[in-house]
């Protein structure tokens, strides 16, 4: 869907430049931090930190209870369930947020579509898993009860993901966070009970996680019912629009994700497992640095969709981009400054070679963070094809740069490649957004 007519002319004096982003962020600062939005960002950030900590605790409990072999089977089940949900969602979680934010009266039909899609796509993935298990048991990663539980977890997890994003769309952020916390606490409690009962097995512990997801799903459905007390019913017409938007979002997010993930694969292929180990630490730490702008973008998106005019969307995007630029400059600067002592403390001195690569990735996260805000603006405008094509181009460029820079500069070359790609994507998205901004039309 084009943002404006092709007759619009570009005014170079009004380009959405990085200095202007900085100024906009400074002007936006006081108002932003006094808003309800800032409190929701803070609450969501605290929730994510809690979930990370609870996940580490659960991982330790499971590893100690099962040992290496049992932990491996548990991890494979979790990975298969995650892959099933990831490839089965088709970007519909983003579409749910978009359509719910645009018109909350669609909530019952969106919920009905989400449940129907979860059942159908979940069944397709489950049939594929069982087909492999029955036809080629020699290559099937799981069997028996654990495979059955993994199969059950995919439609449950898919429905949970899709319905959660309806809450984000109608800006029920506190309900979203509370449900996330409750589901994780249920999971931890059930894992502890299984261990205390002495009935420990990979299947029993994985069942605890499936039960927790089911509890979360039930609570989301209850909350949606309170918001729109109608029976969820699928709408094929709405689903078609849903899928078009979702697939564009899916492709853009996939290729953005692959930019840094291809780095790791190419480092392993060109430099070996040791250097890949160093780079994996740098990339994991960069993911933590990116946590804050990721949350801001998630919560900003429905607010942008709900804005009535492009001018209002643009103004909010400019201010929030400047704010994120200021915040991420500080966060990334501090993270880079303390990279070596943090790596030494958490991973040991053997992993210190990861520090220089992390410093470059921390700088890259500044641009990736601002990219996230500008991408939210474009997504709120029905996701133009440019938003997909730019990340496909960035992924291809990243691979090309890595072919030359990894052999020349080692893991620093991989980090530098990501940095260059994120800078170029940001410049391209800013110019594109400015080019089609309504105030620039002649």
N, C-alpha and C positions, 0 to 999 in steps of 0.2 A: 504494500500500500504506500504510494508516494506521500511524502510529508508535505510537499507543496508542488505547485505547477513548475514545469521546467523553465518557465520564463523568468523565475526569480533570479536576481543578479547578486553576485557576491560583493560585499563591501569590505575591503581589506582593513578599513579603519576600525571595524567593529568586531574583529576576530576575537573569539573567546580564548585569549592567550593565557599562559601560565601566570604572568605577573598580574593580569586582571583577576584571575582566580584567587590569588593571594590577597589582593585588596578586598575582593568580595567576601572572602572568608573572615578577614579582620572586622569588616563592618557587620557581618552576620553573627559574630561570636557571642556577644552579650545576649541578643534576642534568642539565639538557638539554645543556649545553656539554661535559659529560664523557662523553656517550653516543656510541655508534656512530652513532646517527641524525645527530648534529651533524657527525660526520666525513663522512657520506654527503652531507649538505647542502653542506658545504664543497667536497667533490670535484665534486659536480654543478654548483655555482656556477662553479668554476674551469673545468669542461668547457664550460659555456655561454659563458663569456667567451672561451675559446679558439675556440669555433665562430663567435662573432661576429667575432673578429679574422681568422680564416681566411676567413670569408665576405667581409669587406671586401677582403682580399688577392686572393681569386678574382675579385671584381667589378672591381678595378683591372686585373688581368691581362687579363680578357676585354674590358674597355672599350678598353684600349690596343691590343689585338691586332685587334679587329674594327672599331673606329671607331663613330660614332654610328648608322649604319644597321644594321650587323651586330649591334651591341649591342642595338638595338631589337628585332630578330627573336629574338635569344637571350632577351631579357627576356619577350617575348610567349610563347615556348615555355615558359619557366619559370612564367609566370603561369597559363597554361592547365593545365599539369601540377599546379600547386598547387591550382587551383580544382577540378580533377577529384578529387584526393585529399580535399580538404576536404568537398566535397558528396557524395563517394562513401563516406565512412567511417561516416555515419549514427550517430555516437557510439559505434561498436563498440569503439574504442580504450579508452574509459572502462569499457565493459562488460567488456572483457578483463581490465583491472586488477581490477575488482570480483570477478569470478567466480574468477580465479586466486588472489586473496588469500583468498577465502572457503574454497576447497578446491583445493589445488594438484594433486590427483589428476585434476582436469578438464583439465589442461594439454594432453594429446594431442588431446582433442576440441575444445578452444578453438583450438588451432593449426590443426586440420583445418577448422574453421568459418572461421577467418581467411583461409586460403588459398582456400577455395571462394568466399567473399564477394568477395575481391579479384579473383578470376578473373571472376566473374559481373558485379559492378558495374563493374569496370574495363572489361570488354567493352562494357557498355551505354554508358559514357561515350565509349569509343573509336568505337563505331558512330555516336553522335551527332556527334562531330567529323568523321568521314569523310563522313557524310551531308550535313553543311553544305558540306564541301569539294567534293563531287561535284554536289550540286544547286544550290548558290549559290556558285560559286567567286569571284564578285565581292565577296562579303562575308566569305569565309573568311580568317581572320587568317594562316594558314600553309598551305603546300603541300609536296608532294614529300617528300624525305628528312627534313626537319625535322618535318613533321607525323607521319611514321612513328615517329620517335624519341619525340616527345611522346606518341603513343598507347601506345608500349611503356612509357614511364616511369610512366604512371598505375597500372596493376595492380602494377608492381614497387614503386612508392612506397606504395601502399595496403597491400600485404602487409607491407612494412617497418614502417610505422607500427603496424599492428595487432599484429604479433608482438613488436615492441619493448615494447609495453605489457604483454605477458605477463611479460616480465622484471621490469618494475616491480611487477607484482602479486605475484610470488613473492620480491620484495625482493632481486633480483639487480642492485642499483644499480651496482655497480662494473663488472659485465659490460656493462650498458647504456651506461655512460660510455665504456668502452674501445672498444666497437663504434662509437659515435658519432665518436670521435676517429679511429679507423682509416678509417672511410668518408670523413671530410673530408680526411684526409691523402692517401688514394687519389685523390680528386677533384682536389686541388691538384697532385699529381704528374702525373696524366694531362693536365691542362690545360697544365702547363709543357712536357710532352713534345710535345703537339700544336703548341704555339707554336714550340718548338725545331726540330721537324721541318719547319716551314714549310708545313704543310697546314692552315692556319687557315681556318675557316669557322664560321658559327653552328652548323651541324649537327655538325661534328667536336667542337667544344667542349661542346655539349650532350650529345653521346654520352659524353663523359668523366664528366659528372654521373650519367647513367643507369648507366654501368658501376660507379661508386662505390656507388650505391644497391643494385645487384645484389650487390656484395661484402658490403655491410652486411647485406642480407637473408640471404645464405648463412651469414654468421657467427652471426646470430640463430638460424637454424634449427639450426646445429650445437650452439649452447649449449642450446637447448630439448631437443634430442635427448639431451644429457648429463644434463639434469635429469629427463627422462621418456623413457627409451629405448623408445618405442612409435611405430608409424607413425601420423602425424597423420591422423585420420579424422573427417569431418564428422558432427555430431549434430543432425538437424533439430529434435528436441525442445528441446535446449539452445539452439539458435539462436533459437527463438521467444522464450524468456525473455531472451536476449541482446539481441534487437532492441527489446523493450519497454523495457528499462533504457537501452539505447543511445540511443533516440530521445528519451527524457526528458532525458538528459544533453546530447544534441546541441542541443535547443531552448534549454535553460538557458544553455549556453555561447554559443550564437549571439546571444541577446538581451543577455547581459552584454557581449559583444564590441561589439554595435551601439550601446550607450550612448555610448561615446566616438567611434565612427566616424560616427554620425549627426551629432554635433557638427560634424565637419569638413565634411560635405556641406552642412549648413545654413549654416555660416559662408561657404562658397564661394558658395552661392546668394544669400545676403542681403547679404554684404559684399564679395564679389569675390575674385579669385585672390590678390591681395597679402595680404589678411588670412588667407585660407586657408593661404598659405605660412607665415605666422607661427604659426598654430595647429598646423600639421602638425609644426613643430619642437617645440613644447611637448608635443604628444601623443607624439611619438617619444621624447623624453627621459623622459616619465612612464612609458612602457613599460619603460625601463631601470631606473627606480626600483622598478617592480613585479616585477622579475626575481627577487629574493630570496624574497618570499612565494609567488610562483608555484612556485618549486622546493620550498619547504617544504610547500606544499599537495599537490604531486604525490607527494612521498615519504611524507607523513603518511597519505594516503588508504588505501593498502593496510594500514598498521598499524592504522588504525581499523576497517577491515573485518575484520581478523583478531582483534580483541578479542571476547571471548566474550559480554559483557553490555553493555547500554546504559550502565550505570553506569560501566564502565571506559572506554567510548568518550567519555562526557561528561567524565570527569575529565581524560583526555588532551587533549580539545578545549579545555577551559577553560585548562589550563596552557599549551598551545601558542598559543592565542589571545592570552593575556597576554604571552607572549614576543614574538610577532610585533608586538603593539601597541607594546611598548618598542623593539624593533629598528627598526620603521618610523618611529616618531617621531624617532629619531635619524637614520636614513638620509634621510628626507624633509626634516628640518630642515637638515641639511648641504647637501642638494641645492638647497633653496630659497635658502640663504645664498649659495651660490656660483653661482647661476643666471646672473647677468649676465656675470661673467668667463668662465664656461665657454662660453656662447653666443657671446660676442665672439671667443674663441679658436678655436672649432670652425667657426662659420658666418659670422663677420664682424660688424661693427657694424650692418650693415643689418638684421640679424635680432633686434636687442635688444628691439623691441616684443613679442617672444614671451615675454620673461622674466616679466612679471606673470601671464600666463595659466599659465605653467609652475608658478609658486609655488602657485597654487590647485590645480592638478592634482596637485602633489606632496603637498599636504595630503590631497587626495581619495584618493591611493594608500594612505594610512594605513588608512582605513576599508575600501577595496577589498581590501587585504592581509588584514585580520582577517576580512572577508567570505569570503575564500577558504578560511580554516580552518573557519569555521562551515559553509560550503557542503560541505566535505569530510565533516564529521560527518553532515549530512543525506544526502549521497550514500551514505555507508556504511550508512545505514538504508533502503536500497533506493529512494532518490530519491523522496520524497513529491511529489505534484503541486504542493504549495506551492512547492517549489524551482524549478519551471518558471514558475508563475504570477507569482511575485514579480519575476522578471526581465522578463517581458512587461510587467508594470505599470510597472516602472522605466523601461523603454525608452519606453513611451507617455508617462510623466510627463516624461522628458527632452526629448522632442520638443515637448510642450506648453510647458515652461518656456523652451526655446530660442526659440520663436516670439515670446515677449515680451522675454526678456533679451538676446538677441543684438542686436536693433535698439536697445535701450536702453543696453547696456553694452559692445557689441562682442565681441571674443573673450573678454574677462573673463566675460561673461554665459554663454558656452558652458562655460567651466571651472567657473563657479559652479553651473551646472545639473548637471554631472557630480558635483560634490562633494555637493550636496543629495541626489541620487539614491543615491549610495553610502552616505551616512549613514542615510537612511531604510531602505534595504535591510538594512543591518547591524542596525538597531534591530528591524526586523520579523523577521529571521532569529533574532536572539537571543531575542526574546519567544516566537517560535514554538518554538524549541528548549527554552526553559525551561518553556513551557506543557506540552510533551509529555515532559519529562524524567521518568524513572520514579520518582525520589524525590519528585515532587510529586503523585503520585496519592493520592487519599484512600482 
